[in-house]
């Protein structure tokens, strides 16, 4: 699919300016003599009732200026205005559907299997691609087999205002598994930002795609599967994706996310044949300690009695009694 020009797309809603409303990426065809030989890139957007952000997401992908872009939207049967927005841009999409599914991971997996690109990524319906993300990557970095690329990720608020920029620092499977020292390091969190990742599509299909039973850290688990399969990670200087922070996203449930993160890391650790026995046991012990410490600190932040050090066994009955009396 050829990326459309800005003038070909429907006009933006009143008052919307800047990327990707009134600005577009440079065309790769204008700067790269080898543009037509670049591999096809597939972008998948799982969607469900996020019509507030969806049009901005779609435009940020369509306006990439990349000569062979395949764009698939898999909507889970939205009941807001999402389907209306998708239809508005359906002429420029490679495939779209709106039907009940088994969740976000299921939608992405179906998109990966249906797609035909050599490289792929998914951009959730509240996130964006940066302007010129694919053009800069193709022209300045290129595409190597069995390589997972990680660029910079801009964190934005619900109004698309940038908060800060971040790039991961995970260079090995062991880095990935060290949650306290690397993934969530206090000095500089090394976590990999999902919207900033571009990976070989066949690799994702080969490892089975996303785990549909993992609802909080499925992307982390996929990065681990890539490492286990022998993939190489390369960090680029390209501003690639935008991650939107807002109140409705499930990443705000930090306790459940942390529990999922530790469980997933422990599972990968047990399966990693590249780790010797001592290293494996040390990582598992560190994960157990991290989770216990996190849960303890989290509990202390839930109220005055918890902060004083009283345990849930004492505090929770008192809270339930207070709630009954207040009713």
N, C-alpha and C positions, 0 to 999 in steps of 0.2 A: 504494500500500500504506500502510495506517495503521501507525504505529509502535506496537508492543505496550507495555503497561505492565509494570513490573517483576514484578508479581504474576502476570502471564500466562505469563512465561517459566519454563523449568525452574529449580528451585532451584540455587544455585551449589554447586560442590564444597565439601566440608568445609574450613573455615578460610579461605575466600575472602571478603573483605569490601571495602567501598569501591567505587569506580567500576571496572568496570561490573557488579559482583557484587551489591551490596546497595544501590546508589544508581542513580538514573535522572535523565535530563534533565527540565526543566520542559516541559510541553506548550505548543507555540506557540499552540494554540487557546485557551489560558487567558489569554494576554496580548495577542493580536493580533487585532483585528476583521477584518483582511484575510488571515488565515491561510489560508483555503481558496482564495484566489486566488493564492497564492504558487506559483511554478513547480515542477514535479516535479524532484527531484534524484535522480540515479542514482549509486549507490556500487557499485564493482566490487572484489571481492577475488580476486586470483589466489592459488592455494593449491597447495602441494606439500610433503608430509611435514613440516609444522610444527604437528602436533597439540598440541605443548606450549603454543603460544600462541594457536591458532586460536579457541578458544571465547571467550577474552577479546576478541579482535578482533571476532567476530560480535556479541557483546553490546554492545560500544561503539557499533556502528552501529544495531542494532535499537532501542536505548534513547535515540535522539536526540530523541524527542518531536516530530518533524516530520510534518505531516499528509499529505504526498504524497512518500514515500520509496520508491524502487525499489532493491532490493538483489539483486545477482547475485554468485554464488560460482562461479568456474571453477577446479575442481581438476584438476591434471594427472595424475590416476591415482595418488594417494597410496597407500602401502602401510602406513602407520602407522594411527593411530586417527582421522585427519582426516575420512574419510567418515562414520564413526560420529557424530562431532560435528556435521557438516553436517546429517545426517538428523535429529538431535535438535532442530535449529532450522529445519527445512525448511518448517514451516507458516507461518513469518513471512518467508520469502525469496520474491522474485519469480521467481527462476530459479536452478537449480544443476545442475551436471554434474560428473562425475568421469570423465575419459577422457584418453588420451595427447594431448599437444599439442606445439607447437614451442617451448615455453618461456613465461616470464612475460609478455613483450611480446605474444606471440601470443594468450595468454589475455585480456589486457586489451583488445586490439583487438577480439576477438570479442565481449567484453562491451560495449564501446562501440557496436558496430554493432547488437547485439541490444537494447540499452537504448532507452528512449524519453524520458528526462529532458531538460529544457532545459539543465541544468547537471549536471556529473559530476565525479567524482574516483575514484581507486582507492586502496584502503587494503590494503597487503600483509598477509599472514596472520600477521605478527609485529608489526604496528603497530596503532594505535588511532585513533579519533576522540576528541577531548576531550569531556567532558560539556558539553551545551548548545551544541555547535559550530554546528549548523545553525540552532538557534533564535536564538542571538545574531546569527548572520550575517543571517538573514532579517529580524529585527526592527530591527537597528541599522545594517545596511549595505544590504541589498536586492540586486537582481539587475539589471545593465545589460547590454545586448547587446554582444557583441564585447569583453567585459572579463574578464580573468583575475584572480582574487582570490587574495591571498597573506596568510595569517594567521600567528600565532605557532605554532611547533612546539616541543613539550616533548620533550627527549631523555630516555629512560628506560633503565634497565638490564634485565637478564633477569628481575628480580623486580618490575618495574613501578615502581621507585623513580625519581623524577625526578632527573636530573643537572643539567640547566640548560635554559633556554628561549632560543630563537633566532628571529629573523625576517630574511628576506632583504633585500638592498639593491640589487637590480638594477632599474633604472628605464628602461633603453633597451637596444637591441640591442648597442650598443657596450659598455655595462656588462657585458653577458653574456659578451662575447668577451674582455674584459680579465681573464684568469685571475689573474694576479699582483696586479693593482691592485684588483680588486673581488671576483671569485668566491672567491678564496682569500687575500684581503688579510690580513696578519698582525694588524693592529690589530682589525679586525672583519670576519670573513668574510661576504661579501655573498651567498653561495650561497642558492638557493631550495630550501627543504625540501619534498620531494614530498608528504608527508602533509598539508601545510598549504595545498595549492592546490585551488581550486575553479574550474572552467573551463567555457565553453560546450561542450556535447557535440558539437554540429554542427561547431564549429570544429575539434575534434580529429579528427573523421571526415573533414572536408574536406582537412586537411593529410596525411591518410594514417595517422593514429595513430602509434604507436610504431614505430621501426625495429627489426624483429625480428632484424637482424644485429648490432645494437649491444647487447651484453650487460652493459655497465658504466655507460654514461652515456646511456641511452635517454631518461630524463626530461629531462636537460639539452638533448638534441637536440630534444625536443618543445617546450620553452620557446623555443628558437630558431626553430622552425617557426611558433610562434604570433606571434613578433615579425615574422618575414618576411611573414606573412599580414596584418599591420597591426593586431594585437590591442593593446589597452591593458591595462597592468598596474596594479592598485590594491592597495595594502597596507592591511590592516585592523588593528584593535586586538583581534581575536578570537583567543583560544587555540583553535586548530582541530585540529591533528593531533598524534600522538605517534609519534616514531621510536625504535624499540627498538635499542639497541646490544648485540650479543652476538657470541661468537666465530665462529659459523657463517656470518655474513652475508658476501656477496661484496664488500661495500664495504671489507672489511679488507685486500683485495689492492690496496694503494695504488699500487704501481708500474703495474700493468695499468690501473687506473682512471685514473691520470694520463695515460698514453699515449692512452687512449680519449678522455679529456676534451680533450686538445690536438688530436688528429686531428679530433674532431667540431667543435671551435671553428674550426679552419682551414677545414674544408669549408663551414661556415656563412658564414665571412668571405668566401670566394671567390664565394658565391652572393648576397651582400647588395648589391643595386643601390643602396641608400641610402648606402653608403660611397663616398667619392671614392677615387681611385687611391692617393694618398699615405697616407691613413688605412688603407686596406686593406693596403698593403705594410708599414706600420709595425706593425699588429696581427699580421700573419703572422710578421714578424721577432721580435716580442716572444714569440710562442707558441713559436717554435723555440728561442729562448734559454731560456725557462722550462723546457721539457722537458729540454734538455741539462743545465741546472743541477740540476734535480730528480734526474735519473738519476745524475749525479755524486755528489750528496749521499747518495742512497739507497745507492749502491754502497759508499761509505765507512762506512755503518752496518752492513754485513753481516759485519764481522769485523776482527780485529786487523791483518792484512796489508793489507786494503783501506783501513783507516783510515790506514795509513802512506803511502798514495798509490800502491801497486802496482796495475797495471791488471788487468782480468779475464783477459787473455791469459797473465799470469804466475801469478795466484792460483788460477784454476780448476783447472789441471792439478795443482797442489800439493794442493788440497782433494780431488781425485779420488784421488790417490795415498794420502793420509792415510786416506780412507774404505776403500780396499782393504786397507791394512795393519791397520786396526782390525778388519776382518772376519776 
